[in-house]
Amino acid sequence: MKSRIAELRKSQKLSQGDLAEAVGVTRQTITSLENEKYVASLVLAYKIAKFFNLQIEDVFDFSEVEEI
């Protein structure tokens, strides 16, 4: 899933480790999210969005998610 995590993180001059520590995951998790190798859980997506003071939809791109 595409996200704006890298863009948002870099705009605030944060390392992957800084963001990981702030939301309670490993740096490798942030790397995987940024490289679209991992899809965040709802809880993690919420934590990341709240960290940047945004809505989940402003951080993650749901346009390719199939509707039910």
DSSP file (Angstrom, degrees, kcal/mol; ACC not computed):
  #  RESIDUE AA STRUCTURE BP1 BP2  ACC     N-H-->O    O-->H-N    N-H-->O    O-->H-N    TCO  KAPPA ALPHA  PHI   PSI    X-CA   Y-CA   Z-CA
    1    1 A M              0   0    0      0, 0.0    35,-0.2     0, 0.0    37,-0.2   0.000 360.0 360.0 360.0 135.4    0.0    0.0    0.0
    2    2 A K        +     0   0    0     59,-0.4    59,-2.6    34,-0.1     2,-0.3  -0.451 360.0 172.3 -76.2 149.1    1.3    3.4   -0.9
    3    3 A S  B     -A   60   0A   0     57,-0.2    57,-0.2    31,-0.2     3,-0.2  -0.950  42.2-129.3-149.2 169.1    1.8    6.0    1.8
    4    4 A R  S  > S+     0   0    0     55,-2.6     4,-3.0    -2,-0.3     5,-0.3   0.117  71.6 116.0-103.6  17.9    3.2    9.4    2.4
    5    5 A I  H  > S+     0   0    0     54,-0.3     4,-3.1     1,-0.2     5,-0.2   0.927  75.8  46.0 -57.6 -50.5    5.3    8.3    5.4
    6    6 A A  H  > S+     0   0    0      1,-0.2     4,-2.8     2,-0.2     5,-0.2   0.928 115.0  48.0 -59.6 -45.9    8.7    9.0    3.9
    7    7 A E  H  > S+     0   0    0      1,-0.2     4,-2.0     2,-0.2    -1,-0.2   0.931 115.7  43.6 -60.0 -47.9    7.6   12.4    2.6
    8    8 A L  H  X S+     0   0    0     -4,-3.0     4,-1.0     2,-0.2    -2,-0.2   0.904 114.6  49.9 -66.1 -41.8    6.1   13.4    5.9
    9    9 A R  H ><>S+     0   0    0     -4,-3.1     5,-2.4    -5,-0.3     3,-0.7   0.932 112.5  46.3 -62.3 -47.7    9.0   12.0    7.9
   10   10 A K  H ><5S+     0   0    0     -4,-2.8     3,-1.7    -5,-0.2    -1,-0.2   0.854 105.4  60.2 -66.0 -35.2   11.6   13.9    5.8
   11   11 A S  H 3<5S+     0   0    0     -4,-2.0    -1,-0.2     1,-0.3    -2,-0.2   0.776 110.0  43.1 -64.7 -24.2    9.6   17.1    5.9
   12   12 A Q  T <<5S-     0   0    0     -4,-1.0    -1,-0.3    -3,-0.7    -2,-0.2   0.264 115.2-118.5-102.2  10.3   10.0   17.0    9.7
   13   13 A K  T < 5 +     0   0    0     -3,-1.7     2,-0.4     1,-0.2    -3,-0.2   0.880  62.1 150.9  55.2  43.0   13.7   16.0    9.5
   14   14 A L      < -     0   0    0     -5,-2.4    -1,-0.2    -6,-0.1     2,-0.1  -0.815  41.3-133.4-103.6 143.9   13.0   12.7   11.3
   15   15 A S     >  -     0   0    0     -2,-0.4     4,-2.1     1,-0.1     5,-0.2  -0.468  30.0-108.6 -82.6 166.1   14.9    9.5   10.8
   16   16 A Q  H  > S+     0   0    0      1,-0.2     4,-2.7     2,-0.2     5,-0.2   0.889 123.1  54.1 -60.4 -37.6   13.1    6.2   10.4
   17   17 A G  H  > S+     0   0    0      2,-0.2     4,-2.5     1,-0.2    -1,-0.2   0.880 104.9  53.1 -64.0 -38.9   14.3    5.3   13.9
   18   18 A D  H  > S+     0   0    0      2,-0.2     4,-2.0     1,-0.2    -2,-0.2   0.941 113.2  42.8 -60.8 -48.1   12.8    8.5   15.3
   19   19 A L  H  X S+     0   0    0     -4,-2.1     4,-1.8     2,-0.2    -2,-0.2   0.917 112.6  53.5 -65.7 -43.0    9.4    7.8   13.8
   20   20 A A  H  X>S+     0   0    0     -4,-2.7     5,-2.4     1,-0.2     4,-1.0   0.927 110.1  47.2 -57.6 -46.4    9.6    4.1   14.8
   21   21 A E  H  <5S+     0   0    0     -4,-2.5     3,-0.4     1,-0.2    -1,-0.2   0.900 109.7  54.1 -62.4 -40.8   10.4    5.0   18.4
   22   22 A A  H  <5S+     0   0    0     -4,-2.0    -1,-0.2     1,-0.2    -2,-0.2   0.825 117.6  34.9 -64.6 -32.4    7.5    7.5   18.5
   23   23 A V  H  <5S-     0   0    0     -4,-1.8    -1,-0.2    -3,-0.2    -2,-0.2   0.395 114.5-109.9-107.1   2.6    4.9    5.0   17.3
   24   24 A G  T  <5S+     0   0    0     -4,-1.0     2,-0.2    -3,-0.4    -3,-0.2   0.832  77.8 105.6  80.3  33.8    6.3    1.9   19.1
   25   25 A V  S   <S-     0   0    0     -5,-2.4    -1,-0.3    -6,-0.2     2,-0.2  -0.761  71.1 -87.5-130.6 179.7    7.7   -0.2   16.2
   26   26 A T     >  -     0   0    0     -2,-0.2     4,-1.5     1,-0.1     3,-0.4  -0.492  32.7-115.6 -86.5 160.4   11.1   -1.1   14.8
   27   27 A R  H  > S+     0   0    0      1,-0.2     4,-2.5     2,-0.2     5,-0.2   0.864 117.3  60.9 -59.6 -35.5   13.0    1.0   12.2
   28   28 A Q  H  > S+     0   0    0      1,-0.2     4,-2.6     2,-0.2    -1,-0.2   0.847  99.8  54.8 -62.4 -34.0   12.6   -2.0    9.9
   29   29 A T  H  > S+     0   0    0     -3,-0.4     4,-2.3     2,-0.2    -1,-0.2   0.928 108.8  47.0 -64.7 -44.2    8.9   -1.7   10.1
   30   30 A I  H  X S+     0   0    0     -4,-1.5     4,-2.6     2,-0.2    -2,-0.2   0.920 111.9  51.4 -63.2 -43.1    9.0    1.9    9.0
   31   31 A T  H  X S+     0   0    0     -4,-2.5     4,-1.9     1,-0.2    -2,-0.2   0.928 110.5  48.7 -57.9 -46.3   11.4    0.9    6.2
   32   32 A S  H  <>S+     0   0    0     -4,-2.6     5,-3.0     1,-0.2     6,-1.0   0.875 111.4  49.6 -63.9 -38.2    9.0   -1.8    5.1
   33   33 A L  H ><5S+     0   0    0     -4,-2.3     3,-1.3     3,-0.2    -1,-0.2   0.931 111.5  48.3 -64.8 -45.2    6.1    0.6    5.1
   34   34 A E  H 3<5S+     0   0    0     -4,-2.6    -2,-0.2     1,-0.3    -1,-0.2   0.822 113.5  47.5 -66.1 -30.6    7.9    3.2    3.1
   35   35 A N  T 3<5S-     0   0    0     -4,-1.9    -1,-0.3    -5,-0.2    -2,-0.2   0.290 113.0-118.1 -93.7   9.6    9.0    0.5    0.5
   36   36 A E  T < 5S+     0   0    0     -3,-1.3    -3,-0.2   -35,-0.2    -2,-0.1   0.813  81.8 120.3  58.8  34.2    5.5   -0.9    0.3
   37   37 A K  S   <S+     0   0    0     -5,-3.0     2,-0.3     1,-0.2    -4,-0.2   0.496  72.3  37.8 -99.4  -7.8    6.6   -4.3    1.6
   38   38 A Y  S    S-     0   0    0     -6,-1.0     2,-0.5   -37,-0.2    -1,-0.2  -0.997  70.4-139.8-146.4 141.1    4.3   -4.2    4.6
   39   39 A V        -     0   0    0     -2,-0.3    -6,-0.1    -3,-0.1   -37,-0.0  -0.917  30.8-122.0-104.8 126.3    0.7   -3.0    5.2
   40   40 A A        -     0   0    0     -2,-0.5     2,-0.0     1,-0.1   -11,-0.0  -0.312  22.3-116.2 -66.2 144.8    0.2   -1.3    8.5
   41   41 A S     >  -     0   0    0      1,-0.1     4,-2.8     4,-0.0     5,-0.2  -0.306  33.4-104.8 -67.2 164.6   -2.4   -2.6   11.0
   42   42 A L  H  > S+     0   0    0      1,-0.2     4,-2.3     2,-0.2     5,-0.2   0.904 122.8  51.1 -60.6 -40.7   -5.2   -0.2   11.7
   43   43 A V  H  > S+     0   0    0      2,-0.2     4,-2.4     1,-0.2    -1,-0.2   0.928 112.4  45.0 -64.1 -45.4   -3.7    0.6   15.1
   44   44 A L  H  > S+     0   0    0      2,-0.2     4,-2.6     1,-0.2     5,-0.2   0.911 111.8  52.1 -66.1 -41.8   -0.3    1.4   13.6
   45   45 A A  H  X S+     0   0    0     -4,-2.8     4,-2.5     1,-0.2    -1,-0.2   0.909 110.6  49.4 -59.2 -41.5   -1.9    3.4   10.8
   46   46 A Y  H  X S+     0   0    0     -4,-2.3     4,-2.8    -5,-0.2     5,-0.2   0.927 110.6  49.5 -62.7 -46.0   -3.8    5.4   13.4
   47   47 A K  H  X S+     0   0    0     -4,-2.4     4,-2.2     2,-0.2    -2,-0.2   0.906 112.8  46.9 -61.5 -42.5   -0.6    6.0   15.5
   48   48 A I  H  X S+     0   0    0     -4,-2.6     4,-1.7     2,-0.2    -1,-0.2   0.934 113.5  47.8 -66.3 -45.5    1.3    7.2   12.5
   49   49 A A  H  <>S+     0   0    0     -4,-2.5     5,-3.0    -5,-0.2     4,-0.3   0.928 113.1  48.1 -61.1 -45.1   -1.5    9.5   11.3
   50   50 A K  H ><5S+     0   0    0     -4,-2.8     3,-1.2     3,-0.2    -1,-0.2   0.873 105.7  58.8 -64.3 -37.0   -1.9   10.9   14.8
   51   51 A F  H 3<5S+     0   0    0     -4,-2.2    -1,-0.2     1,-0.3    -2,-0.2   0.904 112.7  39.3 -57.4 -41.5    1.9   11.5   15.1
   52   52 A F  T 3<5S-     0   0    0     -4,-1.7    -1,-0.3    -3,-0.1    -2,-0.2   0.374 115.2-118.3 -89.3   4.4    1.7   13.7   12.0
   53   53 A N  T < 5S+     0   0    0     -3,-1.2     2,-0.3    -4,-0.3    -3,-0.2   0.895  75.2 119.1  59.4  43.0   -1.6   15.2   13.2
   54   54 A L      < -     0   0    0     -5,-3.0    -1,-0.2    -6,-0.1     2,-0.2  -0.806  69.5 -98.8-128.7 169.0   -3.4   13.9   10.1
   55   55 A Q    >>  -     0   0    0     -2,-0.3     3,-1.5    -3,-0.1     4,-0.6  -0.576  38.9-111.7 -82.3 154.9   -6.2   11.6    9.2
   56   56 A I  H >> S+     0   0    0      1,-0.3     4,-2.8    -2,-0.2     3,-1.5   0.888 118.9  57.1 -54.3 -41.5   -5.3    8.0    8.2
   57   57 A E  H 34 S+     0   0    0      1,-0.3    -1,-0.3     2,-0.2     5,-0.2   0.698 100.1  58.7 -66.6 -18.8   -6.5    8.8    4.6
   58   58 A D  H <4 S+     0   0    0     -3,-1.5    -1,-0.3     1,-0.1    -2,-0.2   0.619 115.7  34.1 -83.3 -13.5   -4.1   11.7    4.4
   59   59 A V  H << S+     0   0    0     -3,-1.5   -55,-2.6    -4,-0.6     2,-0.4   0.771 117.4  49.4-106.1 -41.0   -1.1    9.3    5.1
   60   60 A F  B  < S-A    3   0A   0     -4,-2.8     2,-0.7   -57,-0.2   -57,-0.2  -0.836  73.5-133.9-110.1 141.5   -2.2    6.1    3.3
   61   61 A D        +     0   0    0    -59,-2.6   -59,-0.4    -2,-0.4     3,-0.4  -0.827  24.2 173.8 -96.3 109.6   -3.5    5.7   -0.2
   62   62 A F    >   +     0   0    0     -2,-0.7     3,-1.6     1,-0.2    -1,-0.1   0.258  48.3 107.5 -96.8  11.1   -6.6    3.4   -0.2
   63   63 A S  T 3  S+     0   0    0      1,-0.3    -1,-0.2     3,-0.0    -2,-0.0   0.762  80.4  47.7 -64.8 -24.7   -7.3    3.9   -3.9
   64   64 A E  T 3  S+     0   0    0     -3,-0.4     2,-0.4     2,-0.1    -1,-0.3   0.402  85.1 110.7 -96.8   3.6   -6.2    0.4   -4.9
   65   65 A V  S <  S-     0   0    0     -3,-1.6     2,-0.2     1,-0.1    -3,-0.0  -0.642  73.3-119.0 -79.9 130.7   -8.1   -1.4   -2.1
   66   66 A E        -     0   0    0     -2,-0.4     2,-0.2     1,-0.1    -2,-0.1  -0.454  23.7-129.3 -70.5 137.7  -11.0   -3.5   -3.4
   67   67 A E              0   0    0     -2,-0.2    -1,-0.1     1,-0.1     0, 0.0  -0.574 360.0 360.0 -83.9 151.7  -14.4   -2.5   -2.2
   68   68 A I              0   0    0     -2,-0.2    -1,-0.1     0, 0.0    -2,-0.0   0.431 360.0 360.0 -89.8 360.0  -16.7   -5.1   -0.8
